[in-house]
Structures are given as C-alpha cells and as structure tokens.
Amino acid sequence: MGGRGLAAGKKNACRQRAWLIFEDESGVSERPPIRSTWAPKGKTPVLTHPYHWNKLSVGGALAYRWDGRRCRLLFRTLEGNFKAKDVIAFLKALKRHFRNRRVILLWDRLPGHKAKITQEYLSTQRSWLSLKWLPAYAPELNPVEQVWGHSKGTALANQDVEDLDDVADALRRGLRSVTSRLGLSFLRHAGLSLG
C-alpha cells in the first residue's frame, strides 16, 4: 500500500467526507465455472450447458463511506463488452445514486476508462467526482475482484443453464448476496482499510 495515490485518496475521503468507490468490470458466459461438489457415492454429478458462448458483462462498484462504517455494492449488466459509452452510463448512475455527495473513484486502466469520450465526460464532473488510478497490474488492490470471485465461486458455480437469462439471474443473486460486512472484508483482503 505504498502507492501515494491510494493513501492520498483515503486522506482526502476523510477530509471531504467523500465515498471511496472501487470500480471494475468482469464477464461471464453460459459455460459455468466448475467447482468441487458433493454427491452420493457412485453418482457422479453431470453438468450440462449450451454449446454457444454468449457473454454477459458486469460492471461493479464497491462504495465505502469515508469512515468505514458502511459499504454498498452497485452493479450493471449488459450483453457483450463494456465500451466507453457504457462506462459513462455507469458513471451517470453513480452520480444519481450519490447525489449531493463527494466521490473518489479508484479504477484500473481499462481502455473504456482511458477513452477520449470518457475523459471528456470526467472533466465535466469535477464538482462531485475525483479520480485516482489503481497501479497497473495490481488487481489484488481492487476489492471488486473479490466480488467477482465470490459470485463465480458460489451463485454461478456448477449452474445448469439454458441461456444467458439464466446466467444473468444467477449473477444478480450472487451479487445481491454481498453484504456490507462482506464488502468490508473484501477491502481488508486487499490489504486496505478505512478509519
């Protein structure tokens, strides 16, 4: 946690009473993650899935109150890949959710984050939004990565799905199971803390 950007963001969050928001994107498909499971002796579980590879993308934000007392998970799903216009739509949803509050956004260098139209939009949002970049090649510092692992290892694991709607339902169930306490433990797992 020696990076100046993250430490400065934490101090600024306390001083400004701003929410610290970690954001990330991930993807899932109709082929479920396979995990170990239990079955009666001699009855090997059989998992079926469609033979096509449709993709569902999910953008998620773990928002931490400046004093570490609360955590919220916000997410958005869409078919295909997140593009700059989708990133901007997600930022607009964050603005509505955190109306009249200061936000410090910490995210990676996804092409959609660095895109010219995204940067132009961000330059018009300085009244409520500050931006900090996570270090390159350090996904372990982003607690949202733990959200993806949790959802893929529980709600999505070994799912018998027929189409992308089934995957979306399972994903949303898994993401809604991320409580404030679990979100705070994801922050500690990343080696970070508030307060």
Secondary structure per residue as TSV (DSSP state, phi and psi in degrees):
chain	resnum	aa	ss	phi	psi
A	1	M	-	360.0	27.8
A	2	G	-	-77.5	-8.4
A	3	G	-	-64.7	129.9
A	4	R	H	-64.1	-36.6
A	5	G	H	-60.6	-44.2
A	6	L	H	-70.7	-42.5
A	7	A	H	-64.8	-41.5
A	8	A	H	-64.2	-38.0
A	9	G	H	-61.0	-39.1
A	10	K	H	-65.6	-44.5
A	11	K	H	-64.8	-42.3
A	12	N	H	-63.6	-38.1
A	13	A	H	-60.5	-44.4
A	14	C	H	-65.6	-45.6
A	15	R	H	-63.9	-40.9
A	16	Q	H	-91.9	-4.5
A	17	R	T	55.2	46.8
A	18	A	-	-100.9	151.6
A	19	W	E	-80.2	135.3
A	20	L	E	-92.7	122.7
A	21	I	E	-121.3	121.0
A	22	F	E	-95.8	131.3
A	23	E	E	-126.6	146.6
A	24	D	E	-160.7	162.1
A	25	E	E	-121.9	154.1
A	26	S	E	-149.6	175.8
A	27	G	E	-140.8	152.1
A	28	V	E	-135.6	159.9
A	29	S	E	-131.0	-176.6
A	30	E	S	-75.3	-10.6
A	31	R	S	-89.7	111.8
A	32	P	-	-73.9	153.2
A	33	P	-	-65.5	136.4
A	34	I	-	-96.2	128.3
A	35	R	-	-128.0	157.2
A	36	S	-	-61.4	147.5
A	37	T	-	-148.6	172.0
A	38	W	-	-101.9	148.0
A	39	A	-	-154.9	156.1
A	40	P	-	-59.5	148.1
A	41	K	T	-57.8	129.7
A	42	G	T	85.3	0.1
A	43	K	-	-121.4	84.1
A	44	T	-	-65.9	128.8
A	45	P	-	-64.7	141.7
A	46	V	-	-115.8	128.0
A	47	L	-	-112.4	125.1
A	48	T	-	-111.9	150.2
A	49	H	-	-153.6	160.9
A	50	P	-	-64.8	157.7
A	51	Y	S	-89.8	-2.1
A	52	H	S	-95.3	170.1
A	53	W	-	-126.9	55.2
A	54	N	-	-69.7	144.3
A	55	K	E	-115.8	140.9
A	56	L	E	-119.1	124.9
A	57	S	E	-99.2	150.1
A	58	V	E	-136.3	132.2
A	59	G	E	-107.9	132.3
A	60	G	E	-132.3	150.4
A	61	A	E	-135.2	122.7
A	62	L	E	-96.4	118.4
A	63	A	E	-107.8	126.9
A	64	Y	E	-116.0	129.6
A	65	R	-	-66.4	148.8
A	66	W	T	-53.3	-29.8
A	67	D	T	-96.6	3.2
A	68	G	S	76.3	12.4
A	69	R	S	-82.6	-24.2
A	70	R	-	-139.7	156.4
A	71	C	E	-141.9	141.0
A	72	R	E	-130.9	145.7
A	73	L	E	-112.9	125.7
A	74	L	E	-120.1	141.5
A	75	F	E	-149.4	160.9
A	76	R	E	-143.2	136.7
A	77	T	E	-114.2	153.1
A	78	L	E	-158.3	153.2
A	79	E	E	-76.0	142.7
A	80	G	S	87.3	-154.7
A	81	N	-	-104.4	151.7
A	82	F	-	-70.9	129.4
A	83	K	-	-116.3	175.0
A	84	A	H	-55.6	-41.1
A	85	K	H	-64.1	-32.2
A	86	D	H	-73.2	-36.0
A	87	V	H	-62.8	-43.6
A	88	I	H	-63.9	-41.3
A	89	A	H	-61.6	-39.0
A	90	F	H	-65.6	-41.6
A	91	L	H	-63.3	-38.1
A	92	K	H	-64.6	-37.9
A	93	A	H	-65.6	-39.1
A	94	L	H	-61.7	-41.6
A	95	K	H	-61.1	-42.9
A	96	R	H	-64.0	-41.5
A	97	H	H	-67.0	-39.4
A	98	F	T	-104.0	39.2
A	99	R	T	-52.5	134.0
A	100	N	T	62.3	23.3
A	101	R	S	-126.0	151.9
A	102	R	-	-83.5	145.1
A	103	V	E	-134.8	135.3
A	104	I	E	-112.4	116.4
A	105	L	E	-98.3	126.7
A	106	L	E	-115.0	122.1
A	107	W	E	-150.7	172.6
A	108	D	-	-90.2	-172.2
A	109	R	-	-101.1	43.7
A	110	L	-	-57.3	141.5
A	111	P	H	-52.1	-37.2
A	112	G	H	-66.1	-25.0
A	113	H	H	-77.2	-34.1
A	114	K	H	-91.9	-5.8
A	115	A	S	-58.3	150.4
A	116	K	H	-58.4	-44.4
A	117	I	H	-67.8	-32.2
A	118	T	H	-67.1	-45.4
A	119	Q	H	-64.5	-37.1
A	120	E	H	-64.1	-42.2
A	121	Y	H	-63.3	-46.1
A	122	L	H	-59.3	-35.9
A	123	S	H	-65.7	-19.9
A	124	T	T	-92.6	-0.1
A	125	Q	-	-112.5	17.0
A	126	R	T	-66.2	-16.0
A	127	S	T	-68.5	-25.1
A	128	W	T	-127.8	-15.2
A	129	L	E	-126.5	127.1
A	130	S	E	-113.2	148.6
A	131	L	E	-119.4	134.0
A	132	K	E	-129.0	135.7
A	133	W	E	-91.6	134.8
A	134	L	-	-73.2	150.9
A	135	P	-	-60.0	146.3
A	136	A	T	-63.8	144.7
A	137	Y	T	58.5	38.0
A	138	A	-	-134.4	58.6
A	139	P	G	-63.4	-20.4
A	140	E	G	-66.5	-15.1
A	141	L	G	-85.9	-7.4
A	142	N	-	-102.9	109.9
A	143	P	T	-62.0	-18.3
A	144	V	H	-66.3	-27.0
A	145	E	H	-58.6	-35.0
A	146	Q	H	-68.7	-32.2
A	147	V	H	-62.5	-45.5
A	148	W	H	-62.2	-45.0
A	149	G	H	-61.0	-41.7
A	150	H	H	-62.0	-48.2
A	151	S	H	-67.3	-41.8
A	152	K	H	-70.8	-27.9
A	153	G	H	-87.6	-11.9
A	154	T	T	-119.4	-78.3
A	155	A	T	-65.2	-33.5
A	156	L	S	-93.6	-17.1
A	157	A	T	-65.0	133.2
A	158	N	T	57.6	27.3
A	159	Q	-	-74.5	136.4
A	160	D	-	-95.0	98.1
A	161	V	-	-111.5	154.5
A	162	E	S	-105.2	-31.2
A	163	D	S	-155.0	-178.1
A	164	L	H	-66.3	-25.9
A	165	D	H	-63.2	-39.5
A	166	D	H	-63.4	-40.5
A	167	V	H	-63.9	-45.2
A	168	A	H	-60.8	-42.2
A	169	D	H	-62.2	-45.9
A	170	A	H	-64.4	-41.7
A	171	L	H	-62.1	-46.2
A	172	R	H	-62.9	-39.1
A	173	R	H	-60.3	-46.2
A	174	G	H	-63.3	-42.0
A	175	L	H	-69.8	-34.5
A	176	R	H	-70.8	-16.1
A	177	S	T	-81.8	-6.6
A	178	V	-	-78.6	104.8
A	179	T	-	-84.1	170.8
A	180	S	H	-59.9	-42.4
A	181	R	H	-62.7	-41.9
A	182	L	H	-66.5	-40.6
A	183	G	H	-60.6	-40.0
A	184	L	H	-67.6	-34.7
A	185	S	H	-69.4	-31.7
A	186	F	H	-64.3	-36.5
A	187	L	H	-64.9	-44.2
A	188	R	H	-65.0	-38.6
A	189	H	H	-61.5	-31.2
A	190	A	T	-78.0	-0.9
A	191	G	T	80.9	18.8
A	192	L	-	-116.1	160.8
A	193	S	-	-153.7	161.5
A	194	L	-	-121.0	158.0
A	195	G	-	83.0	360.0
